[in-house]
Amino acid sequence: MGHIQTDAEPAVTPTGLLAALTHIDTVGFHGIATALTGSEPRIDRNWAALIHNARIAVAVTTWPDELQAASDRFTAAAGQLIPALEERDTGGVVEPAKELHIAYHALSDAGWSYLASTAGVQGSEDHGHGAQHGSH
């Protein structure tokens, strides 16, 4: 028999947050935004699926109250960009790509800060995903 959750709301778990943040940090949102908003926008056929999966990862994660707005912004922005990517609409991707890039950074930064605070770890405000700017 499976475990029955008696609480009305699922619990926030560091493991869940870690999994979602690690996943979204590997998508390469900066590179996607750069490619979509440059002078000659190009759409990679894999981006819609990558962003869809990132949206799922964020949507199924139970975020602490102080991160819920950033989570909602991310999932909404991803939901706006995916159809434009699927339609290969280079004109229609520009604003949603910019919004998703901003929403991604807001969620990732706040999420890693929350985990650091929970773990009692002090450190740099750059939480490591900045490397993707040059490499992804």
PLY file of the C-alpha trace (Angstrom):
ply
format ascii 1.0
element vertex 136
property float x
property float y
property float z
element edge 135
property int vertex1
property int vertex2
end_header
0.00 0.00 0.00
1.29 3.50 -0.85
2.00 6.31 1.56
-1.01 8.53 2.18
-0.24 12.23 2.52
-2.41 13.71 5.26
-1.30 17.32 4.85
-3.33 19.52 2.52
-0.16 20.90 0.96
2.92 18.91 -0.06
6.03 19.75 1.90
8.87 21.83 0.51
11.94 19.61 0.27
15.51 20.70 -0.38
15.87 17.66 -2.66
12.93 18.75 -4.80
14.23 22.29 -5.07
17.71 21.02 -5.86
16.40 18.77 -8.64
14.32 21.54 -10.25
17.07 24.16 -10.00
19.72 21.79 -11.32
17.47 20.90 -14.24
16.66 24.48 -15.25
20.30 25.50 -14.87
21.30 22.98 -17.54
18.83 24.11 -20.23
20.91 27.06 -21.44
18.32 29.84 -21.25
20.90 32.57 -21.89
22.06 30.97 -25.12
18.48 30.36 -26.22
17.53 33.98 -25.53
20.62 35.24 -27.34
19.86 33.12 -30.41
16.20 34.16 -30.46
16.67 37.89 -29.89
19.72 38.53 -32.06
19.77 40.25 -35.45
19.24 36.91 -37.21
17.00 34.84 -34.90
17.28 31.09 -35.24
15.17 28.39 -33.64
16.62 25.03 -32.68
14.03 22.25 -33.03
14.96 20.88 -29.58
14.26 24.05 -27.60
10.48 23.67 -27.31
10.90 20.21 -25.73
13.71 21.38 -23.42
11.67 24.34 -22.22
8.55 22.19 -21.89
10.43 19.75 -19.65
11.86 22.61 -17.59
8.35 23.99 -17.20
7.17 20.60 -15.93
10.10 20.36 -13.49
9.23 23.77 -12.03
5.47 23.13 -12.01
5.68 19.83 -10.11
8.05 21.22 -7.49
6.63 22.50 -4.23
8.26 25.91 -3.77
8.41 27.82 -0.49
5.96 30.72 -0.32
8.68 33.29 -0.97
9.62 31.57 -4.26
6.11 30.80 -5.53
5.77 34.06 -7.50
9.10 33.44 -9.26
8.01 29.87 -10.03
4.68 31.07 -11.43
6.43 33.70 -13.55
8.79 31.06 -14.96
6.02 28.60 -15.85
3.91 31.36 -17.42
6.85 32.65 -19.47
7.72 29.14 -20.64
4.08 28.61 -21.59
4.24 31.73 -23.79
7.47 30.80 -25.55
6.81 27.12 -26.31
4.02 27.66 -28.90
6.06 30.30 -30.75
9.01 27.88 -30.90
6.77 25.06 -32.12
5.40 27.33 -34.86
8.97 28.42 -35.68
7.79 32.03 -35.44
11.06 33.99 -35.30
9.18 37.26 -34.86
6.93 35.94 -32.11
9.69 34.49 -29.95
11.56 37.70 -29.11
9.52 39.05 -26.19
8.68 35.65 -24.66
12.37 34.66 -24.89
13.42 37.83 -23.06
10.76 37.28 -20.38
11.71 33.62 -19.88
15.40 34.52 -19.59
14.60 37.09 -16.88
12.18 34.72 -15.13
14.76 31.92 -15.21
17.44 34.06 -13.58
15.01 35.32 -10.94
13.93 31.79 -10.01
17.40 30.27 -10.13
19.00 33.05 -8.10
16.24 33.08 -5.48
16.14 29.28 -5.34
19.86 28.86 -4.78
19.82 31.67 -2.19
16.99 29.90 -0.38
18.86 26.59 -0.38
22.07 28.28 0.78
20.21 29.97 3.61
18.49 26.70 4.57
21.85 24.94 4.62
23.56 27.76 6.50
26.02 28.28 3.65
27.28 31.78 2.97
28.93 32.64 -0.28
28.90 34.47 -3.56
25.64 35.87 -4.90
26.52 34.30 -8.26
25.22 30.78 -7.82
27.17 29.08 -10.56
24.74 29.19 -13.45
26.49 32.24 -14.84
28.95 29.91 -16.54
26.23 29.11 -19.03
26.47 32.63 -20.43
29.67 31.78 -22.20
29.48 28.04 -22.56
25.91 27.15 -23.52
0 1
1 2
2 3
3 4
4 5
5 6
6 7
7 8
8 9
9 10
10 11
11 12
12 13
13 14
14 15
15 16
16 17
17 18
18 19
19 20
20 21
21 22
22 23
23 24
24 25
25 26
26 27
27 28
28 29
29 30
30 31
31 32
32 33
33 34
34 35
35 36
36 37
37 38
38 39
39 40
40 41
41 42
42 43
43 44
44 45
45 46
46 47
47 48
48 49
49 50
50 51
51 52
52 53
53 54
54 55
55 56
56 57
57 58
58 59
59 60
60 61
61 62
62 63
63 64
64 65
65 66
66 67
67 68
68 69
69 70
70 71
71 72
72 73
73 74
74 75
75 76
76 77
77 78
78 79
79 80
80 81
81 82
82 83
83 84
84 85
85 86
86 87
87 88
88 89
89 90
90 91
91 92
92 93
93 94
94 95
95 96
96 97
97 98
98 99
99 100
100 101
101 102
102 103
103 104
104 105
105 106
106 107
107 108
108 109
109 110
110 111
111 112
112 113
113 114
114 115
115 116
116 117
117 118
118 119
119 120
120 121
121 122
122 123
123 124
124 125
125 126
126 127
127 128
128 129
129 130
130 131
131 132
132 133
133 134
134 135
